Amino acid sequence: MPKRQIKAILQIFLAVLFVGISVLWNLPVKPVFWGITPPVSLPEYIQIFLFFFSLVSAYMITYSALEADSPSLVIVKTIVDAGQEGLDMEIIKELINNDVLIKPRVYELDRDKMIYMDKDKYRLTSKGLVMARIFVIYRKLLNITRKGG
């Protein structure tokens, strides 16, 4: 497993994009697959790039969200494992703590060079600031103003 997983995934996807564009560039102009012709103009290649970039961005954001257990998934899985007896609230409180939820995420942000330690405080790197701005813009677009909602 690579140390910086997001970077490795991005490199793999960029290699796939490069190879894919190279293959498309060298295909004949006649229909190739099910009557579909390969792109012939720069705007078509830009459209392919933008579509691919959108899919990769969505995948990377989803991957980073699923990389660590979410509180909801931990609770649901634990209740399912408890079966018909149900689950005491005290057990849930023991499960959901900083060691399970916060510390792994801080470690991953540090590992991915999104944050760094400055004296006794964590600060965003330029890469982390870009990611934070993406989420802020996304939340504004969806009109999400509450924390956690």
N, C-alpha and C positions, 0 to 999 in steps of 0.2 A: 504494500500500500504506500503510495507516495506521501511525503510529508505535507505537501500543499496540494490537496486533492482538487480544489477548484481550478487551480492553474493547470494541472495535468488534464483535466476534463476539457478545459478551454483549448489547450494545444491539440488534443485529439480532434475536437470538432473543427478547428481551423484547418487541420490537415485534411479532414474529410471534405470541407468546403473547397480547398485548393484542388484536390484530386477530382472532385465532382465537376468543378468549373473547367478544368483541363480536359476532362472527357467530353463534356458538352461542346467545348470549343472545337474539338477535333472531329465531331460527328458530321456526317453529310447533312445537307439542308433538307433532304427528302424526309418524309415521315419515318420514324424509327419504331416507336412503341405505340401500338394501338391507334395509329393515325396521328400521333402527336409529333409535331416537328420540334427540333431543338431551337433554343433561342438564337436569333440572328443579329439583334441590335443591342447596343449598350443599355438602353432603358430596360430591356428584358433581363439582362444580366444583373442590373441594379435591383430589379424587383426580386430576383432569385436570392440575391445577397441579403436584402432586407427581410424577406420571409425567413430565410435560414437563421439570420441573426436574432429575429424575434423568437423563434423556436428555441434556440440555444439559450437566450436570456431567460426565458420562462423555465427551461429545464434547470439552469444553474440556480435560480432563485428557489425553485421547488426542492432541488437537491440539498441546498444549504438548510432549508427549513426541516427536511426530513432526516438530516444527518444526526440530529439529536432527538431524543424522545420529547414529544410535546406533552404538556401536563394532561390534556384531555385524553390522549391515547394511553398514557400510563394509567389513568384512573379507569378508563373503560376496560383495558386489558386485565387489570387487577380484579375488577368486579366480575368479569367473565370467568376468570380463573377461580374466584371464590365460589362460583356455582349458585345453587339455590339458597344457601345460607345467607347470602348477601355479604356486605363488608362494613365493618365498624368505621365510623368517621375518624377515630383515632389512628387507625391503620393508614388511612388516606393521608392524614396530616404527617405521619412518619415518612410516607413515600415521597410526598411533594415537599422537598426542602432545597436549600441552596446547593447542596452537594450533587443533587440529581439534575436540577434545572439550570442553575446559574453558572456554576463553576465549569461544567463541560463547554458551555457556549463561550465563556470568556476565554478558555483555553483554545477553542477553535478560531475565534477572532484573532487571538494573538498568533497562532500558528499560521493563519492565512494573511498575516501582516495587515490586518484591518485596524488594529489598535496597538499601542505601545505604552509601556510604563514610564511615566515622568514623575520622578520622586515617589510619592505614594498615591498617585492618581493615574488612571488610565485615560489616554487621549486617543483621538482618531488620527490615523495616518491619512494621507491624501486619498489613498485607495478606499479607506473606510468612509471618508467624507463623501466620496462619489456614491458609494453604496447607500449611505444614509440619505442623501439627497434623492436618489431614485425612489426609496420607500416613502419619503415625505411627499414627493410629487404624486406618487401612486395613491397615497391616502387622500391627498387633496382632490385628485380626479374622481375618486369614489365618494367624496364628501364625508370621510371618516374623521371625526374631530375628537371623539372620546379615546382615551387610552384603553387599549385592549378590546376595542370594538369596532 
